[in-house]
């Protein structure tokens, strides 16, 4: 509490000073609005605050993104990429499998493939590919589909070209294959060249016993083309679930299991189990995302190192290796000289195939790469804000000392509140009014 008239006098003078400062600000605004040639005064302290807040916002965003990316790969995160499951086959050489839609699949299915579906194939005997053709070709192909449809292709190839020269045997067969494929019927054709000999191969477009074709007519140099080299056949397989087995037949190798919730492709005879497995694709994608965010954070810190000593300290912390060279190599990561990282997804995929458990531990284990990156992002968020922008503070203070109007701020050291002559403000207003 103020004592006697001294307190009252100071209160009145402070009040008067505040009113005078407000009037001065209004006078300045009118002065600049009426005199367009005068450049408005920029408030240095406001500019400093905006730039510093923007930097801190971007800084926190980079650190947060890094932590989120790393957290997805930590083994302790049950819903992260390190623990993502997907439906797969225990033997992809026998069959591959994937979920068509979320089914909550939990029971293991054992599939035994006794026969895969095949399309009919006819192939002529080999002839000297470069030898001149001795005769033409004139034949037809009649195709039948399992649904009852019928299609016909007529092939006619002259031994001589338009210019009168003889075609080679390979040229004859290639022209025949071209005519067959252009017809877009139930068959397709190709020319097989091996050890200097060429042959014409015709294959049904669809697998299954009901999809067949016949070759009739003069096949010329394509001897044996009317004979079937491979019969069309259905796929045969059995599915065992909870100890019970059932046999199935399919005209194609694309089959559905578990009431259509699983899509599988049969590859060859053998047995494979279908069950939830570790999702290596999600893990690889997660490592790629981590490397990208790590590099963005390093680049941001390097480009803003002049903001404050704390930024430089965080940069030194970030450019340290996330692990041993061997560990990074197992994760498909290479540390660059500038502190950034390079990632080779093919290398990581190969390492996962060779030793999945070890690679996952290197990435997602308690002392893994993801944990190290997470800790660095966390340390960055705990950094003192004043230390992050201390150079900006010094620059702003230096600029404020040269600001002609900054001393008028009410509570600044040289402001109106601390002026010994409070009537100076009134004199200054008289100048502008």
Phi, psi and omega per residue, in radians:
X1 nan 2.381 3.131
X2 -1.270 2.694 -3.108
X3 -1.811 2.131 3.008
X4 0.958 -2.474 -3.021
X5 -1.309 -0.372 -3.134
X6 -1.079 -0.821 3.128
X7 -1.083 -0.777 -3.138
X8 -1.092 -0.725 -3.119
X9 -1.129 -0.767 -3.134
X10 -1.164 -0.689 3.135
X11 -1.092 -0.757 3.137
X12 -1.124 -0.730 -3.130
X13 -1.163 -0.681 3.099
X14 -1.124 -0.754 3.117
X15 -1.072 -0.790 3.140
X16 -1.088 -0.720 3.117
X17 -1.070 -0.753 -3.132
X18 -1.108 -0.742 3.126
X19 -1.118 -0.766 3.136
X20 -1.093 -0.672 3.126
X21 -1.154 -0.703 3.099
X22 -1.086 -0.749 3.125
X23 -1.136 -0.657 3.111
X24 -1.097 -0.735 3.131
X25 -1.096 -0.710 3.096
X26 -1.130 -0.704 3.119
X27 -1.116 -0.696 3.113
X28 -1.109 -0.739 3.129
X29 -1.068 -0.771 3.114
X30 -1.148 -0.651 -3.119
X31 -1.093 -0.791 -3.102
X32 -1.284 -0.565 3.140
X33 -1.249 -0.510 -3.136
X34 -1.538 -0.235 -3.122
X35 -2.172 1.564 -3.036
X36 -1.126 -0.418 -3.074
X37 -1.261 -0.320 -3.106
X38 -1.489 2.208 -3.125
X39 -1.303 2.262 3.131
X40 -1.040 2.589 -3.121
X41 -1.432 2.232 3.087
X42 -1.521 2.321 3.134
X43 -1.435 1.941 -3.058
X44 -1.114 -0.705 -3.091
X45 -1.149 -0.587 3.114
X46 -1.184 -0.738 3.109
X47 -1.077 -0.736 3.115
X48 -1.053 -0.790 -3.102
X49 -1.107 -0.774 -3.119
X50 -1.086 -0.838 -3.102
X51 -1.142 -0.684 3.141
X52 -1.177 -0.737 3.123
X53 -1.133 -0.686 3.103
X54 -1.112 -0.724 3.121
X55 -1.106 -0.822 -3.126
X56 -1.100 -0.644 3.110
X57 -1.116 -0.806 3.124
X58 -1.167 -0.663 3.123
X59 -1.074 -0.873 3.135
X60 -1.097 -0.631 3.126
X61 -1.117 -0.764 -3.141
X62 -1.115 -0.774 -3.127
X63 -1.170 -0.688 3.131
X64 -1.150 -0.763 3.111
X65 -1.067 -0.704 3.122
X66 -1.105 -0.765 3.139
X67 -1.124 -0.737 3.135
X68 -1.113 -0.738 3.130
X69 -1.122 -0.753 3.134
X70 -1.194 -0.666 -3.115
X71 -1.095 -0.559 3.124
X72 -1.101 -0.451 -3.085
X73 -1.697 -0.138 -3.125
X74 -1.263 2.401 -3.130
X75 -1.099 -0.438 -3.141
X76 -1.285 -0.223 3.124
X77 -1.566 1.771 -3.043
X78 -1.140 -0.400 -3.119
X79 -1.828 0.144 -3.110
X80 -1.479 3.121 -3.099
X81 -1.097 -0.498 -3.122
X82 -1.202 -0.381 -3.106
X83 -2.042 0.239 3.123
X84 -1.266 2.380 3.118
X85 -1.945 2.638 3.004
X86 -2.528 2.772 -3.137
X87 -1.333 2.362 -3.128
X88 -2.669 3.041 -3.134
X89 -1.814 2.489 3.102
X90 -1.317 -0.249 3.137
X91 -2.539 1.631 -3.089
X92 -1.208 -0.263 3.086
X93 -1.314 -0.382 3.096
X94 -1.586 -0.826 3.088
X95 -2.785 2.697 3.013
X96 -1.997 2.668 -3.078
X97 -2.565 2.611 3.072
X98 -2.702 2.752 3.101
X99 -1.366 2.395 3.072
X100 -1.451 -0.589 3.065
X101 -2.786 2.831 -3.090
X102 -0.995 2.142 -3.081
X103 -2.217 -0.072 -3.075
X104 1.116 0.622 -3.063
X105 -1.093 2.254 -3.122
X106 -2.334 -0.445 -3.115
X107 -1.498 2.417 3.102
X108 -1.353 2.368 3.062
X109 -1.933 2.342 3.078
X110 -1.911 2.126 -3.089
X111 -1.990 2.200 3.079
X112 -1.928 2.022 -3.121
X113 -1.687 1.973 3.129
X114 -1.657 -0.342 3.136
X115 -2.818 2.328 3.097
X116 -1.679 2.725 3.128
X117 -1.291 2.458 3.137
X118 -2.353 2.700 3.060
X119 -1.722 2.660 3.084
X120 -1.115 2.521 3.109
X121 -2.460 2.266 3.028
X122 -2.027 2.456 -3.141
X123 -2.500 2.324 -3.131
X124 -1.361 2.903 3.072
X125 -1.251 2.675 -3.113
X126 -1.298 2.496 3.070
X127 -2.280 2.782 3.121
X128 -1.013 2.044 -3.015
X129 -1.117 -0.613 -3.039
X130 -1.645 -0.148 -3.133
X131 -1.218 2.650 3.125
X132 -1.288 2.442 -3.128
X133 -1.211 2.465 -3.121
X134 -1.719 -0.323 -3.132
X135 -2.716 2.916 -3.125
X136 -1.532 -3.043 -3.137
X137 -2.319 2.414 3.138
X138 -2.649 1.664 -3.074
X139 -2.533 2.983 3.136
X140 -2.302 2.760 3.115
X141 -2.236 2.165 3.137
X142 -1.920 2.066 -3.088
X143 -1.881 2.485 3.051
X144 -2.184 2.364 3.121
X145 -1.808 2.839 -3.133
X146 -1.091 -0.459 -3.125
X147 -1.437 -0.091 3.103
X148 1.812 -0.060 3.136
X149 -1.283 2.639 -3.137
X150 -2.277 2.437 3.077
X151 -2.429 2.652 -3.114
X152 -2.256 2.515 3.075
X153 -2.243 2.315 3.119
X154 -1.979 2.223 -3.067
X155 -2.065 2.222 3.090
X156 -2.440 2.048 -3.093
X157 -2.261 2.143 3.110
X158 -1.467 2.519 3.127
X159 -1.182 -0.363 -3.119
X160 -1.850 2.559 3.072
X161 -1.400 3.088 3.118
X162 -1.114 -0.533 -3.134
X163 -1.453 0.010 3.089
X164 1.697 -0.250 3.139
X165 -1.322 2.682 3.132
X166 -1.358 2.490 3.036
X167 -1.381 2.722 2.968
X168 -1.413 2.878 3.115
X169 -1.041 -0.688 3.133
X170 -1.136 -0.698 3.112
X171 -1.127 -0.642 3.088
X172 -1.073 -0.842 -3.097
X173 -1.184 -0.640 3.126
X174 -1.171 -0.630 3.090
X175 -1.190 -0.674 3.101
X176 -1.117 -0.771 3.129
X177 -1.103 -0.657 3.130
X178 -1.117 -0.757 3.123
X179 -1.118 -0.667 -3.140
X180 -1.152 -0.783 -3.090
X181 -1.231 -0.581 3.115
X182 -1.165 -0.456 -3.115
X183 -1.262 -0.359 3.123
X184 0.871 0.893 3.118
X185 -1.666 -2.679 -3.119
X186 -1.453 0.099 -3.138
X187 -2.299 2.862 3.034
X188 -2.397 2.703 -3.033
X189 -2.310 2.711 3.084
X190 -2.670 2.777 3.115
X191 -1.841 2.204 -3.139
X192 -1.830 2.150 3.128
X193 -2.027 2.150 -3.141
X194 -2.556 2.226 3.124
X195 0.958 0.674 3.077
X196 1.435 0.005 3.137
X197 -1.962 2.466 -3.113
X198 -2.027 2.530 3.102
X199 -2.494 2.695 3.132
X200 -1.734 2.234 -3.122
X201 -2.055 2.239 3.108
X202 -2.059 2.263 -3.097
X203 -2.281 2.465 3.062
X204 -1.165 2.511 -3.129
X205 -1.286 -0.399 -3.130
X206 -2.119 2.547 3.080
X207 -1.483 2.948 3.083
X208 1.912 2.612 -3.079
X209 -1.083 -0.485 -3.092
X210 -1.407 -0.105 -3.127
X211 -1.895 1.777 -3.048
X212 -2.305 2.990 3.076
X213 -2.673 2.813 3.105
X214 -2.287 2.484 3.101
X215 -1.911 2.185 -3.132
X216 -2.292 2.549 3.074
X217 1.977 -2.897 -3.074
X218 -1.567 1.835 -3.135
X219 -1.534 0.002 3.072
X220 0.996 -2.158 -3.095
X221 -1.246 -0.224 3.139
X222 -1.511 1.054 -3.109
X223 -1.161 2.457 3.136
X224 1.478 0.033 -3.098
X225 -1.173 -0.438 -3.128
X226 -1.381 -0.135 -3.123
X227 -1.657 2.463 -3.106
X228 -1.431 2.108 3.110
X229 -1.525 -0.523 3.117
X230 -2.472 2.139 3.134
X231 -1.292 2.578 3.017
X232 -1.247 2.433 -3.123
X233 -2.573 2.721 3.107
X234 -1.532 2.807 3.024
X235 -1.467 2.498 3.105
X236 -2.266 2.249 -3.106
X237 -2.709 2.846 3.095
X238 -2.227 2.595 3.142
X239 -2.138 2.223 3.134
X240 -1.964 2.184 3.122
X241 -2.444 2.219 -3.108
X242 0.964 0.635 3.082
X243 1.481 -0.130 -3.135
X244 -1.825 2.358 -3.108
X245 -2.037 2.527 3.079
X246 -2.375 2.491 -3.126
X247 -1.674 2.549 -3.106
X248 -2.416 2.730 3.053
X249 -2.276 2.395 3.141
X250 -2.435 2.467 3.108
X251 -1.356 -0.247 3.125
X252 -2.197 2.932 3.086
X253 -1.577 -0.051 3.049
X254 -1.610 1.944 -3.052
X255 -2.180 2.801 3.084
X256 -1.999 2.444 3.132
X257 -2.233 2.908 3.094
X258 0.933 0.895 3.108
X259 1.019 0.679 3.048
X260 1.511 -0.013 -3.097
X261 -1.412 -0.265 -3.127
X262 -2.128 2.301 3.074
X263 -1.837 2.185 -3.125
X264 -2.244 2.642 3.089
X265 -2.162 2.082 3.141
X266 -1.375 2.371 -3.082
X267 -1.952 -0.833 -3.129
X268 -2.793 3.043 3.140
X269 -1.172 2.471 3.139
X270 2.605 -3.031 -3.103
X271 -2.150 2.452 3.107
X272 -2.560 2.546 3.083
X273 -1.735 2.446 3.081
X274 -1.936 2.068 -3.076
X275 -2.777 2.879 3.097
X276 -1.097 2.384 -3.112
X277 -2.355 2.905 3.046
X278 -1.088 2.374 -3.116
X279 -1.606 1.624 -3.123
X280 -1.185 -0.504 3.131
X281 -1.131 -0.708 3.105
X282 -1.163 -0.653 3.119
X283 -1.130 -0.784 3.137
X284 -1.091 -0.760 3.108
X285 -1.098 -0.653 3.124
X286 -1.155 -0.694 3.104
X287 -1.155 -0.701 3.100
X288 -1.084 -0.720 3.123
X289 -1.147 -0.693 3.120
X290 -1.098 -0.791 3.134
X291 -1.061 -0.731 3.140
X292 -1.085 -0.811 -3.138
X293 -1.203 -0.609 3.105
X294 -1.104 -0.790 3.134
X295 -1.127 -0.676 3.112
X296 -1.117 -0.671 3.132
X297 -1.175 -0.769 3.119
X298 -1.078 -0.793 3.136
X299 -1.089 -0.698 3.139
X300 -1.128 -0.796 3.135
X301 -1.110 -0.712 -3.124
X302 -1.139 -0.705 -3.117
X303 -1.311 -0.233 3.139
X304 -2.097 0.408 -3.097
X305 -1.059 -0.447 -3.120
X306 -1.361 -0.077 -3.128
X307 -1.169 -0.684 -3.106
X308 -3.083 2.868 -3.104
X309 -1.105 -0.562 -3.126
X310 -1.154 -0.583 3.095
X311 -1.122 -0.776 3.121
X312 -1.098 -0.655 3.133
X313 -1.157 -0.709 3.093
X314 -1.156 -0.615 3.094
X315 -1.118 -0.755 3.116
X316 -1.092 -0.612 3.118
X317 -1.209 -0.671 -3.092
X318 -1.242 -0.659 -3.037
X319 -1.357 -0.113 3.023
X320 -1.204 2.583 -3.079
X321 -1.087 2.482 3.114
X322 -1.341 -0.176 -3.125
X323 -3.131 -3.090 3.117
X324 -1.174 2.783 3.137
X325 -1.037 -0.652 3.139
X326 -1.168 -0.714 3.137
X327 -1.143 -0.790 3.115
X328 -1.071 -0.684 -3.133
X329 -1.120 -0.668 3.111
X330 -1.125 -0.531 3.121
X331 -1.523 0.056 -3.138
X332 1.334 0.340 -3.067
X333 -1.909 2.456 3.058
X334 -2.196 2.290 3.118
X335 -1.477 2.169 3.112
X336 -1.496 2.857 -3.098
X337 -1.125 -0.511 -3.106
X338 -1.497 0.113 3.109
X339 1.642 -0.201 3.094
X340 -1.421 3.040 -3.090
X341 -2.127 2.629 3.014
X342 -2.048 2.584 -3.057
X343 -2.272 2.362 3.111
X344 -2.106 1.735 -3.064
X345 -1.162 -0.572 3.124
X346 -1.140 -0.677 3.127
X347 -1.152 -0.730 3.107
X348 -1.115 -0.736 3.131
X349 -1.056 -0.715 3.128
X350 -1.155 -0.740 3.137
X351 -1.143 -0.611 3.101
X352 -1.146 -0.625 3.107
X353 -1.178 -0.618 -3.074
X354 -1.381 -0.731 -3.132
X355 -2.670 1.390 -3.037
X356 -1.099 -0.772 -3.080
X357 -1.056 -0.771 -3.111
X358 -1.178 -0.759 -3.123
X359 -1.127 -0.729 3.119
X360 -1.112 -0.642 3.116
X361 -1.180 -0.674 3.109
X362 -1.092 -0.651 -3.102
X363 -1.471 -0.836 -2.932
X364 -1.958 0.009 -3.125
X365 -1.175 3.058 -3.092
X366 -1.007 -0.639 3.124
X367 -1.958 0.514 -3.074
X368 -1.431 -3.114 -3.097
X369 -1.105 -0.724 -3.119
X370 -1.102 -0.713 -3.137
X371 -1.151 -0.689 3.118
X372 -1.098 -0.735 3.118
X373 -1.175 -0.678 3.115
X374 -1.089 -0.759 -3.130
X375 -1.112 -0.618 -3.139
X376 -1.252 -0.655 3.058
X377 -1.149 -0.690 3.125
X378 -1.143 -0.723 3.103
X379 -1.109 -0.633 3.118
X380 -1.126 -0.659 3.130
X381 -1.246 -0.434 3.138
X382 -1.474 -0.062 -3.115
X383 -1.096 2.547 -3.141
X384 -1.193 2.203 -3.100
X385 -1.072 -0.665 -3.136
X386 -1.093 -0.664 3.124
X387 -1.230 -0.446 3.139
X388 -1.274 -0.505 -3.061
X389 -2.138 0.350 -3.028
X390 -1.097 -0.603 3.124
X391 -1.173 -0.633 3.099
X392 -1.144 -0.631 3.119
X393 -1.104 -0.791 -3.125
X394 -1.103 -0.748 3.125
X395 -1.106 -0.688 -3.125
X396 -1.163 -0.739 3.140
X397 -1.109 -0.669 3.116
X398 -1.136 -0.683 3.134
X399 -1.212 -0.626 -3.119
X400 -1.129 -0.520 -3.133
X401 -1.190 -0.378 3.141
X402 -1.793 0.062 3.141
X403 -1.404 2.081 -3.060
X404 -1.094 -0.417 -3.068
X405 -1.926 -0.148 -3.069
X406 -1.084 -0.550 -3.093
X407 -1.134 -0.254 -3.131
X408 -1.384 -0.186 3.130
X409 -1.004 2.415 -2.947
X410 -0.977 -0.801 -3.003
X411 -1.910 0.284 3.053
X412 -1.276 2.835 -3.100
X413 -1.032 -0.628 -3.129
X414 -1.901 0.351 -3.072
X415 -1.416 -3.111 -3.053
X416 -1.088 -0.560 -3.101
X417 -1.108 -0.552 -3.086
X418 -1.800 0.075 3.094
X419 -1.214 2.456 3.116
X420 -1.367 -0.471 -3.134
X421 -1.928 1.638 -3.061
X422 -1.209 -0.328 -3.109
X423 -1.395 -0.115 3.124
X424 -1.068 -0.582 3.126
X425 -1.123 -0.688 3.118
X426 -1.115 -0.698 3.113
X427 -1.116 -0.674 -3.135
X428 -1.178 -0.660 3.118
X429 -1.144 -0.646 3.106
X430 -1.040 -0.519 -3.125
X431 -1.213 -0.648 -3.068
X432 -1.554 -0.453 -3.035
X433 -1.366 nan nan
